[in-house]
């Protein structure tokens, strides 16, 4: 029987990586890259995208933490259309 290699994270909250970048880094890179590529040039977009990744990693290591997750949580809509949420201690609803 063949064993497949599954990467086991060292920490439980370790982010999922694609090749060697996290998903938030890839989204920033691709956004900057394609915007600059469409407007100006391919090489400038590539360089600014990599520069943005370096800046994100520097910011994540600082006291500010991951501003991408915080910004998405606070400023983008969640899609919940609930007027109020029930208390968490209620396990069953009757009626």
NUMAR-230743 format. One record per residue: x, y negated, z negated of N, C-alpha, C, O in turn; residue in one letter. Coordinates in steps of 0.05 Angstrom, whole numbers, plus 5000, padded with zeros to 4 digits. Layout:
// NUMAR-230743
XYZXYZXYZXYZA/...
This chain:
// NUMAR-230743
501750235000500050005000501849755000503849744986X/501049555016502649315019501849104998499449064994X/503748984986503148774966503448504980505448454994X/501448334977501648064988502747874967502247904943X/504347684976505547494958503547264953502947114972X/502747234929500947014921502446834902503446924881X/502746574909504246394890502746354864500346284865X/504046394842502846354816503846084805506246044803X/502045904798502845644789504245674761503445844745X/506145494756507545494731505645384709505645484687X/504245164716502345044697499545074708499145094732X/497545074690494845114698493744874714492044914732X/494744634709493744404723495544324746495444094755X/497244504755498944444778497244414803495644584809X/497644194819495944154843496644354865498944444867X/494644414881495144594904496744444925496244214931X/498744584936500544464955500244594982499744834985X/500444425003500544525031503444475040504244245042X/504844685045507744685051509144565027509844725009X/509644305026510944195002509643934993510743794977X/507243865004505843634996503143714984502043914991X/502143544966499443594955497343474975498043344994X/494843534970492743444988492443144988491943025009X/492843014965492642724965494942594981494542394994X/497242714979499542604994499042645024499742465040X/497942875032497442925061495342725071495642625093X/493242675055491242495065492342205068491642075088X/493942115050495241845053497041845077497041655092X/498642055080500542065102499142045129499741885146X/497142225132495642225157494141975163494041885186X/492941855142491541595146493441375156492841245175X/495641345142497641135150498741205178499041025195X/499541455181500741535206499041485231499841355250X/496541575230494741545253493941255257493741165280X/493541105236492940815239495140665253494640515272X/497640705243499840565255500440675283501240525301X/500040935287500641045314498640935334499540865357X/496140905327494240785346494840495351494640405374X/495540345330495940065334498739995345498939805361X/500840125336503540045344505140265357505240275382X/506340435341508040645353508140895336507540895312X/508941115349509041375336511241375314510741465292X/513541285321515841295302515341115278515941195255X/514240875282513540705260511440825241511640805217X/509540965253507441105237508641325221507941365198X/510541475233511841695219513441585195513341695173X/515041375200516641255179514941135156515641175133X/512840995163511140875142509641095127509141065103X/508841315140507541535127509341665106508441725084X/511841715114513741835095514341645073514641725050X/514541385079515041185058512741175038513141145015X/510241215048507941215031507941455012507241434989X/508841685022509141925005511141874983510641944960X/513441754989515441684969514341494948514741534924X/512741294957511541104939509441244921509341184897X/507841424932505941564916507241734894506341744871X/509341874902510742044882512041874860512041954837X/513141644868514241464848512041364829512541344805X/509741294839507541204823506441424805505741374782X/506341674815505341894799507141954775506242054755X/509741904778511641954757511641724736512741764714X/510541494743510541274725508241304705506941504704X/507941104688505741104668503041094680501041154667X/502740994705500140964718498841234725496441254726X/500441434730499441694737498441704765499341554782X/496541884770495441914797493141724802490841784795X/493741494814491641294819489641384840487441274840X/490341564857488541654877486041794865483841734872X/486541974846484342114833482641924816480241944816X/483941744802482541554786480841364803478541314796X/481941274825480441094843478041234856475941114858X/478441484864476141634876474041684855471641654861X/474841744830472841794809471241544803468841554799X/472541314801471241074792469840914814467740784809X/470940914838469940724858468340854881466940714895X/468541114885466941234907464441354895464441444872X/462241354910459741474900459941774896461341914910X/458541864875458742154869456642314883456842554885X/454542184892452442334906450242434887448242544896X/450642394861448542474842446242284843446642034841X/443842384846441542204847439842234821437542164821X/441142344800439742374775439342104761441241944760X/437042054750436541814734438041834708439441654699X/437642054694439042114669439842404669438542574683X/441842474654442642754651441742854624441842704604X/440843104622440043204596442443254578444743284588X/442043254552444243314534445443584539444143774548X/448043614534449443864541448744094522449244324529X/447644034499446944244480444444394487443844604476X/442744294505440344424514441044644534442144584555X/440344894527441045114544438745214561439145314583X/436245194551433945274566431845064566431344924545X/430545024588428344834590425744984593425445174609X/423844914576421245044577419244864590419144624586X/417544984607415344824619415744764647414044634659X/
